[in-house]
Amino acid sequence: DETLPRLSDVAVSPDSGGVWAQTNAVSLSPLPVHVTNADGRLWIYFEAYNLTPGGRYSAQVRLEPEDGGQPYDLEFSGIARPEGRVVTPSGLRLDLSESSPGRYRLSLTVRDQATGRVTLPVSTDILIREP
């Protein structure tokens, strides 16, 4: 069903010190190896499709340690583009500095708050570096 909310792949970029700002022309330097900076921070960028125009949404990021440790969730909220466009680009700055170094599976889902519909998860692997 082309009207259901769905997600693009997730791009991962080293942290910019918090100065990167999402614009129509995304200036993000994706890092193919998906490694955080030494301080454990990074950006993830994704696009959500078919959200309610101008409606609220929530993005849930689940991190599962490769070594079988306890997974945990991070949740963020946002507002979909109001002009009725199909695409809502989103960038999230993740501070993982309190997480143990190592490999993690990052899974992302988005819930359209107006309809209650949830996207299928999109996953990628990341490496949290040792400080």
DSSP file (Angstrom, degrees, kcal/mol; ACC not computed):
  #  RESIDUE AA STRUCTURE BP1 BP2  ACC     N-H-->O    O-->H-N    N-H-->O    O-->H-N    TCO  KAPPA ALPHA  PHI   PSI    X-CA   Y-CA   Z-CA
    1    1 A D    >         0   0    0      0, 0.0     3,-1.4     0, 0.0     0, 0.0   0.000 360.0 360.0 360.0 115.0    0.0    0.0    0.0
    2    2 A E  T 3   +     0   0    0      1,-0.3     4,-0.1     4,-0.0     0, 0.0   0.571 360.0  62.7 -70.2  -8.8    1.7    3.2   -1.2
    3    3 A T  T 3  S+     0   0    0      2,-0.1    -1,-0.3    46,-0.0     3,-0.1   0.581  80.5 100.4 -92.7 -10.0   -0.2    5.3    1.4
    4    4 A L  S <  S-     0   0    0     -3,-1.4     2,-0.1     1,-0.1    47,-0.1  -0.447  85.3-100.1 -74.2 147.9    1.3    3.6    4.4
    5    5 A P        +     0   0    0      0, 0.0   115,-0.3     0, 0.0     2,-0.3  -0.416  51.5 169.7 -65.3 142.1    4.2    5.3    6.2
    6    6 A R  E     -A   49   0A   0     43,-1.5    43,-3.0   113,-0.2     2,-0.3  -0.945  22.6-127.6-148.6 168.7    7.6    3.9    5.3
    7    7 A L  E     -A   48   0A   0     -2,-0.3    41,-0.2    41,-0.2     2,-0.1  -0.852   8.8-134.0-122.5 153.0   11.3    4.8    5.8
    8    8 A S        -     0   0    0     39,-2.1    -1,-0.0    -2,-0.3     2,-0.0  -0.251  50.9 -74.2 -80.8-178.7   14.4    5.2    3.7
    9    9 A D        -     0   0    0     -2,-0.1     2,-0.5     1,-0.1    38,-0.4  -0.315  54.6-107.6 -66.7 166.0   17.7    3.6    4.6
   10   10 A V        -     0   0    0    113,-0.2     2,-0.4    36,-0.1    36,-0.2  -0.885  26.5-155.1-103.2 126.7   19.5    5.2    7.5
   11   11 A A  E     -B   45   0A   0     34,-2.8    34,-2.6    -2,-0.5     2,-0.4  -0.808   8.9-153.2 -96.6 142.9   22.7    7.3    6.8
   12   12 A V  E     +B   44   0A   0     -2,-0.4    19,-3.5    32,-0.2    22,-0.2  -0.954  15.6 176.4-120.1 135.5   25.2    7.6    9.6
   13   13 A S  E     -B   43   0A   0     30,-2.3    30,-2.8    -2,-0.4     3,-0.1  -0.986  35.1-100.9-137.2 145.9   27.6   10.6   10.0
   14   14 A P  E     -B   42   0A   0      0, 0.0    28,-0.2     0, 0.0    15,-0.2  -0.250  55.8 -86.7 -59.0 154.7   30.2   11.6   12.6
   15   15 A D        -     0   0    0     26,-1.0    26,-0.1     1,-0.1    24,-0.0  -0.353  29.1-155.3 -66.1 143.3   29.1   14.3   15.0
   16   16 A S    >   -     0   0    0     -3,-0.1     3,-0.5     4,-0.1    -1,-0.1   0.233  52.8 -95.3-102.1  11.8   29.6   17.8   13.8
   17   17 A G  T 3  S-     0   0    0      1,-0.2    -2,-0.1     2,-0.1     0, 0.0   0.660  75.0 -66.7  79.7  15.1   29.7   19.3   17.3
   18   18 A G  T 3  S+     0   0    0      1,-0.0    -1,-0.2     3,-0.0    75,-0.0   0.565 114.5 108.1  84.5   8.9   26.0   20.1   17.0
   19   19 A V    <   +     0   0    0     -3,-0.5     2,-0.3     2,-0.0    -2,-0.1   0.603  44.7 104.4 -97.1 -10.9   26.4   22.7   14.3
   20   20 A W        -     0   0    0      1,-0.0     2,-0.4     2,-0.0    -4,-0.1  -0.528  52.5-168.7 -70.3 133.0   24.9   20.7   11.4
   21   21 A A        -     0   0    0     -2,-0.3     6,-0.3     6,-0.1     2,-0.2  -0.982  23.9-115.2-126.3 136.3   21.4   21.9   10.6
   22   22 A Q        +     0   0    0     -2,-0.4     2,-0.3    69,-0.1     4,-0.1  -0.487  45.1 161.7 -69.5 131.0   18.9   20.2    8.3
   23   23 A T        -     0   0    0     -2,-0.2     3,-0.1     1,-0.0    -1,-0.0  -0.795  57.3 -89.9-135.8 179.3   18.1   22.2    5.2
   24   24 A N  S    S+     0   0    0     -2,-0.3     2,-0.9     1,-0.2    -2,-0.0   0.869 125.0  52.5 -62.4 -35.1   16.6   21.5    1.9
   25   25 A A  S    S-     0   0    0      2,-0.0     2,-0.2    -3,-0.0    -1,-0.2  -0.846  94.6-143.5-100.7  97.2   20.1   20.8    0.6
   26   26 A V        -     0   0    0     -2,-0.9     2,-0.8    -3,-0.1    -4,-0.1  -0.424  12.7-164.7 -67.4 124.2   21.3   18.2    3.2
   27   27 A S        +     0   0    0     -6,-0.3     2,-0.4    -2,-0.2    -6,-0.1  -0.806  34.9 138.6-110.4  88.9   25.0   18.7    3.9
   28   28 A L        -     0   0    0     -2,-0.8   -16,-0.0    -8,-0.1    -2,-0.0  -0.993  46.5-144.9-133.6 135.3   25.9   15.5    5.6
   29   29 A S        -     0   0    0     -2,-0.4    -2,-0.1   -15,-0.2     0, 0.0  -0.790  24.3-147.7-102.9  91.0   29.0   13.5    5.2
   30   30 A P        -     0   0    0      0, 0.0   -17,-0.3     0, 0.0     3,-0.1  -0.252   2.0-144.8 -59.6 144.1   27.9    9.9    5.5
   31   31 A L    >   -     0   0    0    -19,-3.5     3,-2.1     1,-0.1   -19,-0.2  -0.932   2.3-155.9-113.1 107.2   30.5    7.5    7.0
   32   32 A P  T 3  S+     0   0    0      0, 0.0    -1,-0.1     0, 0.0   -19,-0.0   0.784  92.4  55.4 -57.6 -29.7   30.2    4.1    5.4
   33   33 A V  T 3  S-     0   0    0      2,-0.1    94,-0.1    -3,-0.1    -2,-0.0   0.570  99.7-137.3 -83.0  -6.3   31.8    2.3    8.4
   34   34 A H    <   +     0   0    0     -3,-2.1    93,-2.3   -22,-0.2     2,-0.4   0.902  43.9 158.1  55.9  49.6   29.1    3.8   10.8
   35   35 A V  B     -d  127   0B   0     91,-0.2    -1,-0.2   -23,-0.1    93,-0.2  -0.865  35.8-130.7-106.6 137.3   31.6    4.7   13.6
   36   36 A T        -     0   0    0     91,-2.5     6,-0.2    -2,-0.4    -1,-0.0  -0.291  32.5 -95.0 -73.7 166.7   30.9    7.3   16.2
   37   37 A N    >   -     0   0    0      4,-1.9     3,-2.1     1,-0.1    92,-0.5  -0.271  48.9 -93.4 -66.2 170.5   33.3   10.0   17.1
   38   38 A A  T 3  S+     0   0    0      1,-0.3    -1,-0.1     2,-0.1    -2,-0.1   0.769 128.0  60.2 -60.8 -25.1   35.6    9.2   20.1
   39   39 A D  T 3  S-     0   0    0      2,-0.1    -1,-0.3   -24,-0.0     3,-0.1   0.426 117.7-112.1 -84.8   3.0   33.0   11.0   22.3
   40   40 A G  S <  S+     0   0    0     -3,-2.1    56,-2.5     1,-0.3     2,-0.3   0.666  74.1 128.3  81.2  16.1   30.3    8.5   21.3
   41   41 A R  E     + C   0  95A   0     54,-0.2    -4,-1.9    55,-0.2   -26,-1.0  -0.810  23.9 151.9-108.7 149.0   28.2   11.0   19.3
   42   42 A L  E     -BC  14  94A   0     52,-2.0    52,-3.0    -2,-0.3     2,-0.4  -0.974  35.2-117.5-159.6 169.1   26.8   10.7   15.8
   43   43 A W  E     -BC  13  93A   0    -30,-2.8   -30,-2.3    -2,-0.3     2,-0.4  -0.883  17.1-161.6-108.7 144.2   24.0   11.8   13.5
   44   44 A I  E     -BC  12  92A   0     48,-2.4    48,-2.8    -2,-0.4     2,-0.4  -0.989   8.4-164.6-119.8 142.0   21.6    9.5   11.8
   45   45 A Y  E     +BC  11  91A   0    -34,-2.6   -34,-2.8    -2,-0.4     2,-0.3  -0.978  17.6 154.2-125.4 136.5   19.6   10.8    8.8
   46   46 A F  E     - C   0  90A   0     44,-2.4    44,-2.8    -2,-0.4     2,-0.4  -0.960  33.2-129.5-150.7 166.0   16.5    9.2    7.3
   47   47 A E  E     - C   0  89A   0    -38,-0.4   -39,-2.1    -2,-0.3     2,-0.4  -0.987  15.1-155.0-122.4 133.8   13.5   10.1    5.3
   48   48 A A  E     -AC   7  88A   0     40,-2.3    40,-2.8    -2,-0.4     2,-0.4  -0.887  13.3-154.6-106.0 139.2    9.9    9.2    6.3
   49   49 A Y  E     +AC   6  87A   0    -43,-3.0   -43,-1.5    -2,-0.4    38,-0.2  -0.877  62.7  13.2-117.1 145.7    7.3    8.9    3.6
   50   50 A N  S    S+     0   0    0     36,-1.7     2,-0.2    -2,-0.4    -1,-0.2   0.800  75.5 153.8  66.4  34.9    3.5    9.3    3.7
   51   51 A L        -     0   0    0     35,-0.5    -1,-0.2    -3,-0.2     6,-0.1  -0.554  60.1 -83.4 -83.5 159.5    3.1   10.8    7.2
   52   52 A T    >   -     0   0    0     -2,-0.2     3,-2.6     4,-0.2    28,-0.3  -0.487  55.6-106.9 -62.7 122.0    0.1   13.0    7.9
   53   53 A P  T 3  S+     0   0    0      0, 0.0    28,-0.1     0, 0.0    -1,-0.1  -0.293 101.5   0.6 -56.3 125.8    1.0   16.5    6.5
   54   54 A G  T 3  S+     0   0    0     27,-0.9     2,-0.1     1,-0.3    27,-0.1   0.472 107.0 130.1  75.5   1.6    1.7   18.9    9.5
   55   55 A G    <   -     0   0    0     -3,-2.6    25,-3.2    26,-0.2    -1,-0.3  -0.447  61.8-103.9 -88.4 161.2    1.1   16.0   11.9
   56   56 A R  E     -E   79   0B   0     23,-0.2    57,-2.0    -2,-0.1    58,-0.6  -0.518  37.8-178.5 -80.5 148.5    3.2   14.8   14.8
   57   57 A Y  E     -EF  78 112B   0     21,-2.5    21,-2.4    55,-0.2     2,-0.4  -0.960  16.9-142.6-139.9 160.5    5.3   11.7   14.6
   58   58 A S  E     -EF  77 111B   0     53,-2.0    53,-2.9    -2,-0.3     2,-0.5  -0.985   7.8-153.8-125.0 140.0    7.6    9.9   16.9
   59   59 A A  E     -EF  76 110B   0     17,-3.1    17,-2.5    -2,-0.4     2,-0.5  -0.950   8.5-160.1-111.7 126.7   10.8    8.1   15.9
   60   60 A Q  E     -EF  75 109B   0     49,-2.8    49,-1.9    -2,-0.5     2,-0.5  -0.937   2.5-165.5-111.8 124.6   12.0    5.2   18.0
   61   61 A V  E     -EF  74 108B   0     13,-3.1    13,-2.9    -2,-0.5     2,-0.5  -0.934   5.2-165.4-107.5 123.8   15.7    4.2   17.9
   62   62 A R  E     -EF  73 107B   0     45,-3.0    45,-2.6    -2,-0.5     2,-0.5  -0.944   1.1-162.7-111.7 129.2   16.5    0.8   19.3
   63   63 A L  E     -EF  72 106B   0      9,-3.0     9,-2.0    -2,-0.5    43,-0.2  -0.952   5.7-174.2-114.1 122.6   20.1   -0.2   20.1
   64   64 A E  E     - F   0 105B   0     41,-2.2    41,-2.5    -2,-0.5     6,-0.1  -0.962  24.3-128.3-118.4 116.9   21.0   -3.8   20.6
   65   65 A P  E >   - F   0 104B   0      0, 0.0     3,-1.5     0, 0.0    39,-0.3  -0.371  10.9-135.8 -63.6 138.6   24.6   -4.7   21.6
   66   66 A E  T 3  S+     0   0    0     37,-3.0    38,-0.1     1,-0.3    36,-0.0   0.797 102.3  63.9 -63.3 -28.8   26.2   -7.3   19.4
   67   67 A D  T 3  S-     0   0    0     36,-0.4    -1,-0.3     1,-0.1    37,-0.1   0.379 121.9-102.2 -81.4   7.4   27.6   -9.0   22.6
   68   68 A G  S <  S+     0   0    0     -3,-1.5    -2,-0.1     1,-0.1    -1,-0.1   0.570  72.1 147.9  87.6   8.3   24.0   -9.8   23.8
   69   69 A G        -     0   0    0      1,-0.2    -1,-0.1    -5,-0.0     0, 0.0  -0.017  61.3 -61.3 -66.4 179.7   23.9   -7.1   26.4
   70   70 A Q        -     0   0    0     -6,-0.1    -1,-0.2     1,-0.1     2,-0.1  -0.479  53.8-137.7 -68.0 121.7   20.7   -5.3   27.4
   71   71 A P        -     0   0    0      0, 0.0     2,-0.3     0, 0.0    -7,-0.2  -0.378  21.9-166.2 -72.8 160.0   19.1   -3.4   24.4
   72   72 A Y  E     -E   63   0B   0     -9,-2.0    -9,-3.0    -2,-0.1     2,-0.3  -0.979  10.5-132.8-146.8 161.1   17.6    0.1   25.0
   73   73 A D  E     -E   62   0B   0     -2,-0.3     2,-0.4   -11,-0.2   -11,-0.2  -0.865   7.8-164.6-118.4 146.2   15.4    2.6   23.2
   74   74 A L  E     -E   61   0B   0    -13,-2.9   -13,-3.1    -2,-0.3     2,-0.4  -0.978  14.0-158.6-122.7 140.5   15.6    6.3   22.5
   75   75 A E  E     +E   60   0B   0     -2,-0.4     2,-0.3   -15,-0.2   -15,-0.2  -0.974  11.4 177.7-128.1 138.7   12.5    8.2   21.4
   76   76 A F  E     -E   59   0B   0    -17,-2.5   -17,-3.1    -2,-0.4     2,-0.3  -0.937  13.2-148.6-132.2 152.3   12.3   11.5   19.5
   77   77 A S  E     +E   58   0B   0     -2,-0.3     2,-0.3   -19,-0.2   -19,-0.2  -0.872  21.2 158.5-122.5 159.4    9.3   13.5   18.3
   78   78 A G  E     -E   57   0B   0    -21,-2.4   -21,-2.5    -2,-0.3     2,-0.4  -0.938  36.3-106.1-160.8-180.0    8.8   15.8   15.3
   79   79 A I  E     -E   56   0B   0     -2,-0.3   -23,-0.2   -23,-0.2   -24,-0.1  -0.987  32.8-125.7-124.0 128.9    6.3   17.4   13.0
   80   80 A A        -     0   0    0    -25,-3.2   -26,-0.2    -2,-0.4     8,-0.1  -0.275  47.0 -76.4 -68.0 156.8    5.9   16.2    9.4
   81   81 A R    >   -     0   0    0      1,-0.1   -27,-0.9   -28,-0.1     3,-0.7  -0.306  40.4-147.4 -54.8 131.4    6.1   18.7    6.6
   82   82 A P  T 3  S+     0   0    0      0, 0.0    -1,-0.1     0, 0.0    -2,-0.1   0.697  83.4  76.8 -79.3 -18.5    2.9   20.7    6.5
   83   83 A E  T 3  S-     0   0    0      1,-0.1    -2,-0.1   -29,-0.0    -3,-0.0   0.320 110.8-105.6 -81.8  13.0    2.8   21.4    2.7
   84   84 A G    <   +     0   0    0     -3,-0.7    -1,-0.1     1,-0.2   -34,-0.0   0.621  65.0 157.2  80.4  11.1    1.5   17.8    2.0
   85   85 A R        -     0   0    0      1,-0.1    -1,-0.2     2,-0.1   -34,-0.2  -0.357  45.9-132.8 -68.2 152.8    4.8   16.6    0.6
   86   86 A V  S    S+     0   0    0    -36,-0.1   -36,-1.7   -37,-0.1   -35,-0.5   0.812  85.1  69.0 -75.3 -30.9    5.3   12.9    0.7
   87   87 A V  E     -C   49   0A   0    -38,-0.2   -38,-0.2   -37,-0.1    -2,-0.1  -0.771  53.4-175.7-101.3 132.6    8.9   13.1    2.1
   88   88 A T  E     -C   48   0A   0    -40,-2.8   -40,-2.3    -2,-0.4     2,-0.2  -0.911  17.8-154.2-120.3 100.8    9.8   14.2    5.7
   89   89 A P  E     -C   47   0A   0      0, 0.0     2,-0.4     0, 0.0   -42,-0.2  -0.506  16.1-173.8 -74.5 144.1   13.6   14.4    6.0
   90   90 A S  E     -C   46   0A   0    -44,-2.8   -44,-2.4    -2,-0.2     2,-0.4  -1.000  16.9-167.7-142.8 139.3   14.9   13.9    9.6
   91   91 A G  E     -C   45   0A   0     -2,-0.4     2,-0.5   -46,-0.2   -46,-0.2  -0.996   9.0-168.4-124.8 129.1   18.2   14.1   11.3
   92   92 A L  E     -C   44   0A   0    -48,-2.8   -48,-2.4    -2,-0.4     2,-0.7  -0.967  13.5-146.9-119.5 130.8   18.8   12.9   14.8
   93   93 A R  E     -C   43   0A   0     -2,-0.5     2,-0.5   -50,-0.2   -50,-0.2  -0.861  19.4-158.4 -95.0 116.1   21.9   13.6   16.9
   94   94 A L  E     -C   42   0A   0    -52,-3.0   -52,-2.0    -2,-0.7     2,-0.8  -0.842  10.1-158.5-101.5 126.3   22.5   10.6   19.1
   95   95 A D  E     +C   41   0A   0     -2,-0.5     3,-0.3   -54,-0.2   -54,-0.2  -0.878  23.6 162.1-101.3 101.9   24.6   11.0   22.3
   96   96 A L    >   +     0   0    0    -56,-2.5     3,-1.9    -2,-0.8   -55,-0.2   0.062  33.4 119.5-106.7  22.4   25.8    7.5   23.0
   97   97 A S  T 3  S+     0   0    0      1,-0.3    -1,-0.2   -58,-0.1   -56,-0.1   0.725  74.2  52.8 -64.5 -22.2   28.7    8.5   25.3
   98   98 A E  T 3  S+     0   0    0     -3,-0.3    -1,-0.3   -58,-0.1     2,-0.2   0.478  92.5  96.7 -89.8  -2.8   27.1    6.6   28.3
   99   99 A S  S <  S-     0   0    0     -3,-1.9     3,-0.1   -59,-0.1    -3,-0.0  -0.570  85.9-102.5 -86.2 150.2   26.9    3.4   26.2
  100  100 A S        -     0   0    0     -2,-0.2    28,-0.2     1,-0.1    -1,-0.1  -0.456  44.5-102.4 -67.3 140.1   29.6    0.7   26.4
  101  101 A P  S    S+     0   0    0      0, 0.0     2,-0.3     0, 0.0    28,-0.2  -0.279  76.6  77.1 -59.8 150.0   32.0    0.7   23.4
  102  102 A G  E    S- G   0 128B   0     26,-2.0    26,-2.9    -3,-0.1     2,-0.3  -0.846  81.6 -40.2 141.3-175.4   31.3   -1.9   20.8
  103  103 A R  E     - G   0 127B   0     -2,-0.3   -37,-3.0    24,-0.2   -36,-0.4  -0.653  51.8-178.0 -88.6 140.3   29.1   -2.9   17.9
  104  104 A Y  E     -FG  65 126B   0     22,-2.7    22,-2.5    -2,-0.3     2,-0.6  -0.954  28.3-129.2-134.0 151.8   25.4   -2.3   18.0
  105  105 A R  E     -FG  64 125B   0    -41,-2.5   -41,-2.2    -2,-0.3     2,-0.6  -0.931  27.0-157.2 -97.7 119.0   22.4   -3.0   15.8
  106  106 A L  E     -FG  63 124B   0     18,-3.3    18,-2.2    -2,-0.6     2,-0.4  -0.884  11.4-175.0-100.9 122.1   20.5    0.2   15.4
  107  107 A S  E     -FG  62 123B   0    -45,-2.6   -45,-3.0    -2,-0.6     2,-0.4  -0.944   4.1-163.4-117.8 141.0   16.8   -0.2   14.4
  108  108 A L  E     +FG  61 122B   0     14,-2.5    14,-2.0    -2,-0.4     2,-0.3  -0.977  11.9 171.6-127.7 134.1   14.5    2.7   13.6
  109  109 A T  E     -F   60   0B   0    -49,-1.9   -49,-2.8    -2,-0.4     2,-0.4  -0.964  16.3-151.1-132.6 155.4   10.7    2.9   13.3
  110  110 A V  E     -F   59   0B   0     -2,-0.3     9,-2.5   -51,-0.2     2,-0.5  -0.993   4.5-156.0-128.3 134.1    8.4    6.0   12.9
  111  111 A R  E     -FH  58 118B   0    -53,-2.9   -53,-2.0    -2,-0.4     2,-0.8  -0.941  13.8-139.8-110.9 126.2    4.8    6.3   14.2
  112  112 A D  E  >  -F   57   0B   0      5,-2.9     4,-2.9    -2,-0.5     5,-0.3  -0.765  14.2-157.1 -79.8 112.5    2.4    8.7   12.6
  113  113 A Q  T  4 S+     0   0    0    -57,-2.0    -1,-0.2    -2,-0.8   -56,-0.1   0.784  87.0  56.3 -67.3 -26.9    0.6   10.1   15.7
  114  114 A A  T  4 S+     0   0    0    -58,-0.6    -1,-0.2     1,-0.2   -57,-0.1   0.871 124.2  20.7 -72.9 -36.2   -2.5   11.1   13.7
  115  115 A T  T  4 S-     0   0    0     -3,-0.3    -2,-0.2     2,-0.2    -1,-0.2   0.630  94.1-129.5-106.7 -17.7   -3.2    7.6   12.3
  116  116 A G     <  +     0   0    0     -4,-2.9     2,-0.2     1,-0.3    -3,-0.1   0.441  58.2 145.3  79.3  -0.7   -1.3    5.4   14.7
  117  117 A R        -     0   0    0     -5,-0.3    -5,-2.9    -6,-0.1     2,-0.4  -0.467  34.2-155.8 -74.5 142.8    0.4    3.7   11.8
  118  118 A V  B     -H  111   0B   0     -7,-0.2    -7,-0.2    -2,-0.2     2,-0.0  -0.942  12.4-124.4-121.7 139.8    4.0    2.5   12.3
  119  119 A T        -     0   0    0     -9,-2.5  -113,-0.2    -2,-0.4     3,-0.1  -0.307  34.3 -98.2 -71.6 161.2    6.6    1.9    9.7
  120  120 A L        -     0   0    0   -115,-0.3  -113,-0.2     1,-0.1   -10,-0.1  -0.538  55.1 -94.0 -69.3 149.9    8.5   -1.3    9.3
  121  121 A P        -     0   0    0      0, 0.0     2,-0.4     0, 0.0   -12,-0.2  -0.372  32.3-155.7 -70.7 147.8   11.8   -1.1   11.0
  122  122 A V  E     - G   0 108B   0    -14,-2.0   -14,-2.5    -2,-0.1     2,-0.3  -0.985  18.2-165.0-118.6 134.2   15.0   -0.2    9.1
  123  123 A S  E     + G   0 107B   0     -2,-0.4     2,-0.3   -16,-0.2   -16,-0.2  -0.862  17.9 164.8-125.3 154.6   18.3   -1.4   10.6
  124  124 A T  E     - G   0 106B   0    -18,-2.2   -18,-3.3    -2,-0.3     2,-0.3  -0.961  34.0-110.9-154.7 162.6   22.0   -0.7   10.3
  125  125 A D  E     - G   0 105B   0     -2,-0.3     2,-0.3   -20,-0.2   -20,-0.2  -0.771  31.3-176.1 -99.0 144.7   25.1   -1.6   12.4
  126  126 A I  E     - G   0 104B   0    -22,-2.5   -22,-2.7    -2,-0.3     2,-0.5  -0.933  18.0-141.0-133.4 160.6   27.1    1.0   14.2
  127  127 A L  E     -dG  35 103B   0    -93,-2.3   -91,-2.5    -2,-0.3     2,-0.7  -0.982   9.1-151.2-123.6 118.6   30.3    1.0   16.2
  128  128 A I  E     - G   0 102B   0    -26,-2.9   -26,-2.0    -2,-0.5   -90,-0.1  -0.807  25.4-137.4 -87.8 118.4   30.6    3.1   19.4
  129  129 A R        -     0   0    0     -2,-0.7   -92,-0.1   -92,-0.5    -1,-0.0  -0.314  16.5-104.6 -75.7 156.6   34.3    3.9   19.8
  130  130 A E              0   0    0      1,-0.1    -1,-0.1   -29,-0.1   -90,-0.1  -0.590 360.0 360.0 -75.6 141.2   36.2    3.8   23.0
  131  131 A P              0   0    0      0, 0.0    -1,-0.1     0, 0.0   -93,-0.1   0.516 360.0 360.0 -66.3 360.0   36.9    7.3   24.4
